[in-house]
């Protein structure tokens, strides 16, 4: 065999290997493009889902804020009602004491009332205010 034939065979072998490498690269390139398109589509879908979650979280935050305000208002209302109930119980107790014949001083001390309140209750519910102590 001559040197030229050997060189030609070597060149042909190198060309065949190069052609196979190019073919392999082309196939890899097609796969990468397909995978890239699939990943872009998945990324777009995930961005849409994330947007929906963020919008939902924002709406939930607003809803929770409103619920928090309602709970605060209900707590204040309950405090007001309890305060009113306590005051109402003191007046009921004072009326009972008046009807049992208690004096203004006793009503004031036991029911945490001021003199004018105790005097008024005495007048309204059957007792007579103690005139001697009104000046004190």
RAHU-V88050 format. One record per residue. SS is DSSP state (hx for helix, st for strand, lp for the rest). PSI is psi in degrees with one decimal (999 if undefined). OMEGA is omega as a letter, one per 30 degrees, with the letter a starting at -180 (999 if undefined). Layout:
<<SS	PSI	OMEGA> <SS	PSI	OMEGA>>
This chain:
<<lp	146.7	a> <lp	164.9	a> <hx	-34.8	a> <hx	-39.6	a> <hx	-39.1	l> <hx	-42.4	l> <hx	-41.0	a> <hx	-40.0	l> <hx	-41.7	l> <hx	-43.6	l> <hx	-41.7	l> <hx	-40.7	l> <hx	-44.7	l> <hx	-40.7	l> <hx	-40.5	l> <hx	-42.9	l> <hx	-42.5	l> <hx	-40.9	l> <hx	-42.4	l> <hx	-39.5	l> <hx	-43.9	l> <hx	-41.3	l> <hx	-43.3	l> <hx	-42.3	l> <hx	-39.9	l> <hx	-43.7	l> <hx	-43.0	l> <hx	-40.1	a> <hx	-41.2	l> <hx	-44.4	l> <hx	-44.1	a> <hx	-40.9	l> <hx	-41.5	l> <hx	-46.5	l> <hx	-39.0	l> <hx	-44.4	l> <hx	-42.5	l> <hx	-42.5	l> <hx	-38.0	l> <hx	-41.7	l> <hx	-42.6	l> <hx	-39.3	l> <hx	-42.7	l> <hx	-41.0	l> <hx	-42.4	l> <hx	-36.8	l> <hx	-39.5	l> <hx	-44.1	l> <hx	-39.6	l> <hx	-40.9	l> <hx	-41.8	l> <hx	-41.3	l> <hx	-41.7	l> <hx	-42.3	l> <hx	-41.7	l> <hx	-41.2	l> <hx	-38.8	l> <hx	-44.5	l> <hx	-38.4	l> <hx	-39.2	l> <hx	-43.1	l> <hx	-43.8	l> <hx	-44.4	l> <hx	-37.6	l> <hx	-43.3	l> <hx	-42.1	l> <hx	-39.6	l> <hx	-42.9	l> <hx	-40.4	l> <hx	-41.4	l> <hx	-41.2	l> <hx	-45.1	l> <hx	-41.0	l> <hx	-39.1	l> <hx	-43.4	l> <hx	-41.2	l> <hx	-42.1	l> <hx	-41.3	l> <hx	-43.1	l> <hx	-44.3	a> <hx	-40.6	l> <hx	-40.1	l> <hx	-44.7	l> <hx	-41.0	a> <hx	-41.5	l> <hx	-45.4	l> <hx	-41.8	l> <hx	-41.5	l> <hx	-37.5	l> <hx	-41.7	l> <hx	-41.0	l> <hx	-42.4	l> <hx	-40.5	l> <hx	-41.0	l> <hx	-42.0	l> <hx	-43.0	l> <hx	-40.2	l> <hx	-46.6	a> <hx	-25.4	l> <lp	-2.1	l> <lp	15.4	l> <lp	155.9	l> <lp	170.2	a> <hx	-45.2	a> <hx	-43.2	l> <hx	-42.9	l> <hx	-42.9	l> <hx	-45.3	a> <hx	-38.7	a> <hx	-24.1	a> <hx	7.6	l> <lp	46.5	l> <lp	155.0	l> <lp	166.1	a> <hx	-43.8	a> <hx	-35.1	l> <hx	-45.2	a> <hx	-42.7	l> <hx	-44.4	a> <hx	-44.4	l> <hx	-37.7	l> <hx	-43.5	a> <hx	-40.6	a> <hx	-31.0	a> <lp	25.8	l> <lp	-10.8	l> <lp	161.1	l> <lp	131.3	l> <lp	149.5	a> <lp	100.9	a> <hx	-31.3	a> <hx	-27.2	a> <hx	-9.8	a> <hx	-30.1	a> <lp	-15.4	a> <lp	999	999>>
